[in-house]
Structure formats: structure tokens, C-alpha cells
Amino acid sequence: MRGSTAIAERADPETVALLVTGFRRCVAQAARETGGVIDKFMGDGALVVFGVPEARADAAAQAIAFAGRLEGLVAEWNAGQREAPVRIGIGVHCGEVFVGVVGDDDRLEFTVLGDAVNVAARLEQATKTFGTTTLVSQAALDAARVSGAEWREVSRQPLRGRQEAFPIYGRAA
């Protein structure tokens, strides 16, 4: 969710809780409908994974479908809001990850780890720079076998904190 810090600054805690709950409902519905698994919610964000616990050939296509569905659900939710609309950022990437439990005897947590997770997070952050809701890597488009007509290249520069450059796509207007 974009701008949640500013919203929290001027709203009472109950209003913020209702806003975050509404957003989380959108994420949960989109994940349910597209085969995603919510790894975790982190404040006003979420990590949703596809192809777990078993690898799936259509995981990248499911992730891209999730992004479109979440955009639609948030737009519907915004239409019913009296306040300013909620804006979101979504990053979609695919690759090999560790899926399992990490931690110690006092606190164990199921999670996904790896470069693919980091790239997806960097893509989500880059949506602010490129002024788009969803950014998708070339790897995700290739794995999903998605035609390029729906997507336009927005950059070939390395993402923040990375050295490797690769094509990044946003939805075509």
C-alpha cells in the first residue's frame, strides 16, 4: 500500500486498522482466486508466492494473474471508499527459492528466501519510480508465456542494490 505512513499520521489507529484490514482482504481474495499462498503480511504489504508447496509450471502465469486481479479488487474497494483512494505497488518475478521453516527452538517461521524474492521486492519498490502499479520481470513473462502486447518495457537498468540489468515491464496503456 502506498502512502500508509502519511495516512497513519493523520488518522486514528482504528481507521488505519480498518484500512489495512480492507487491503488484506483484497490480497487474500486475489491469492485465493489465482492459486497464491500468502507467505506473510508485513504491515501494509504482503508476500504472496506461487508454485508452493509443490512447483507448478503455471506459477508465473498465476502470479501475473494475481497482480491483475489485485489491481481490480483494489479499484473496486476504492470505488466504495469515502477517503482518498488506496494506491498499491506489485512486483512479479520468478526463480528458484528456498521454501521452508527457519528460526530457532523459540520461534520458527515458514518463509521463502532467495534472490527471486529480493528481485520481486525491488520491482515492487520500483513501481514508485516508474509511476505504475505493477512491474514484471522478463523472466516472469517468459515463464508465463505471456505475449508482450499487454506489457511495455520501462527499463533495462539494474534495480536498486543489484548489479545485473534486465528488462522490466509495466502494463501497456
Secondary structure per residue as TSV (DSSP state, phi and psi in degrees):
chain	resnum	aa	ss	phi	psi
A	1	M	-	360.0	133.6
A	2	R	B	-89.9	142.5
A	3	G	T	74.9	16.6
A	4	S	H	-69.4	-28.2
A	5	T	H	-65.0	-43.6
A	6	A	H	-66.7	-37.7
A	7	I	H	-63.7	-45.8
A	8	A	H	-63.5	-31.2
A	9	E	H	-66.0	-34.4
A	10	R	H	-107.2	-5.9
A	11	A	S	-110.9	158.6
A	12	D	-	-76.8	158.6
A	13	P	H	-57.1	-35.3
A	14	E	H	-64.7	-39.8
A	15	T	H	-64.3	-42.2
A	16	V	H	-62.8	-43.3
A	17	A	H	-61.2	-41.3
A	18	L	H	-64.8	-39.4
A	19	L	H	-64.6	-48.6
A	20	V	H	-63.8	-40.2
A	21	T	H	-62.0	-43.4
A	22	G	H	-60.8	-43.3
A	23	F	H	-63.5	-45.3
A	24	R	H	-62.3	-34.8
A	25	R	H	-63.0	-41.5
A	26	C	H	-61.1	-45.7
A	27	V	H	-61.4	-47.0
A	28	A	H	-62.5	-41.7
A	29	Q	H	-66.1	-45.4
A	30	A	H	-62.0	-41.2
A	31	A	H	-64.2	-46.0
A	32	R	H	-58.2	-43.3
A	33	E	H	-75.1	-20.2
A	34	T	H	-117.0	6.1
A	35	G	T	86.1	17.7
A	36	G	-	-85.7	157.1
A	37	V	E	-118.7	124.7
A	38	I	E	-77.8	110.8
A	39	D	E	-71.0	-45.8
A	40	K	E	-167.1	155.0
A	41	F	E	-101.8	137.0
A	42	M	E	-126.6	93.5
A	43	G	T	59.0	-112.2
A	44	D	T	-98.1	19.5
A	45	G	E	-132.2	172.0
A	46	A	E	-147.1	150.1
A	47	L	E	-114.1	113.6
A	48	V	E	-114.7	130.8
A	49	V	E	-119.9	158.0
A	50	F	S	-132.3	149.6
A	51	G	S	78.9	26.1
A	52	V	-	-129.3	147.3
A	53	P	S	-79.4	-11.8
A	54	E	S	-109.0	137.7
A	55	A	-	-61.0	142.4
A	56	R	-	-133.6	138.9
A	57	A	T	-65.1	-27.2
A	58	D	T	-98.9	16.1
A	59	A	H	-60.0	-43.4
A	60	A	H	-65.5	-40.3
A	61	A	H	-63.9	-38.5
A	62	Q	H	-63.8	-41.2
A	63	A	H	-64.0	-41.3
A	64	I	H	-68.0	-38.8
A	65	A	H	-63.5	-39.7
A	66	F	H	-57.7	-46.6
A	67	A	H	-57.9	-47.0
A	68	G	H	-64.0	-41.3
A	69	R	H	-66.6	-41.6
A	70	L	H	-63.8	-41.8
A	71	E	H	-56.4	-45.2
A	72	G	H	-65.1	-44.1
A	73	L	H	-64.2	-40.4
A	74	V	H	-67.1	-37.4
A	75	A	H	-62.7	-42.7
A	76	E	H	-63.0	-44.4
A	77	W	H	-61.5	-43.4
A	78	N	H	-61.6	-35.1
A	79	A	H	-62.4	-27.6
A	80	G	T	-93.0	-0.6
A	81	Q	-	-86.2	147.8
A	82	R	S	-92.5	-22.7
A	83	E	S	-85.0	-177.0
A	84	A	S	-61.2	147.0
A	85	P	-	-65.4	148.5
A	86	V	-	-81.8	133.6
A	87	R	B	-109.8	149.0
A	88	I	-	-133.1	165.6
A	89	G	-	-133.2	137.4
A	90	I	E	-131.7	131.3
A	91	G	E	-116.7	131.2
A	92	V	E	-122.7	123.9
A	93	H	-	-145.9	162.4
A	94	C	-	-137.6	156.2
A	95	G	-	164.4	-178.6
A	96	E	-	-74.2	136.2
A	97	V	-	-137.6	160.0
A	98	F	E	-85.6	130.0
A	99	V	E	-122.8	118.6
A	100	G	E	169.8	-161.0
A	101	V	E	-105.1	133.4
A	102	V	E	-127.7	159.5
A	103	G	E	132.1	-159.9
A	104	D	-	-128.6	-171.9
A	105	D	S	-61.6	-26.8
A	106	D	S	-86.6	-26.9
A	107	R	-	-151.7	110.8
A	108	L	E	-108.9	148.1
A	109	E	E	-144.9	132.1
A	110	F	E	-75.2	136.7
A	111	T	E	-160.9	172.5
A	112	V	E	-119.6	139.0
A	113	L	E	-136.0	151.3
A	114	G	S	141.4	173.4
A	115	D	H	-59.4	-36.9
A	116	A	H	-61.0	-37.5
A	117	V	H	-66.3	-43.1
A	118	N	H	-63.0	-41.5
A	119	V	H	-63.7	-43.9
A	120	A	H	-59.3	-41.6
A	121	A	H	-64.5	-40.8
A	122	R	H	-66.3	-36.8
A	123	L	H	-63.7	-43.2
A	124	E	H	-58.8	-44.5
A	125	Q	H	-64.2	-35.4
A	126	A	H	-71.9	-14.1
A	127	T	H	-60.1	-30.3
A	128	K	H	-64.0	-45.3
A	129	T	H	-63.2	-42.0
A	130	F	H	-93.2	0.2
A	131	G	T	61.5	39.2
A	132	T	-	-132.5	159.3
A	133	T	S	-80.3	-38.9
A	134	T	E	-128.0	134.6
A	135	L	E	-121.5	138.6
A	136	V	E	-129.2	139.0
A	137	S	E	-80.1	159.6
A	138	Q	H	-59.2	-39.1
A	139	A	H	-59.7	-41.1
A	140	A	H	-68.1	-42.5
A	141	L	H	-62.7	-43.8
A	142	D	H	-62.1	-47.0
A	143	A	H	-64.5	-32.1
A	144	A	H	-83.5	-11.8
A	145	R	T	55.7	46.1
A	146	V	-	-92.2	138.1
A	147	S	-	-70.6	145.2
A	148	G	G	-71.7	-8.6
A	149	A	G	-62.3	-33.0
A	150	E	G	-80.7	-12.6
A	151	W	E	-125.6	146.6
A	152	R	E	-123.8	141.1
A	153	E	E	-70.5	131.7
A	154	V	E	-112.4	-18.5
A	155	S	E	-166.3	156.6
A	156	R	-	-130.1	14.2
A	157	Q	S	-83.0	151.3
A	158	P	-	-61.6	144.2
A	159	L	-	-71.4	157.7
A	160	R	T	-52.3	130.8
A	161	G	T	82.4	2.4
A	162	R	-	-122.0	154.6
A	163	Q	-	-98.7	-33.7
A	164	E	-	-73.8	129.9
A	165	A	-	-99.9	145.0
A	166	F	-	-155.7	158.8
A	167	P	-	-64.3	138.9
A	168	I	E	-122.8	137.2
A	169	Y	E	-122.8	144.4
A	170	G	E	-118.7	166.4
A	171	R	E	-63.0	136.4
A	172	A	-	-71.0	142.9
A	173	A	-	-76.8	360.0
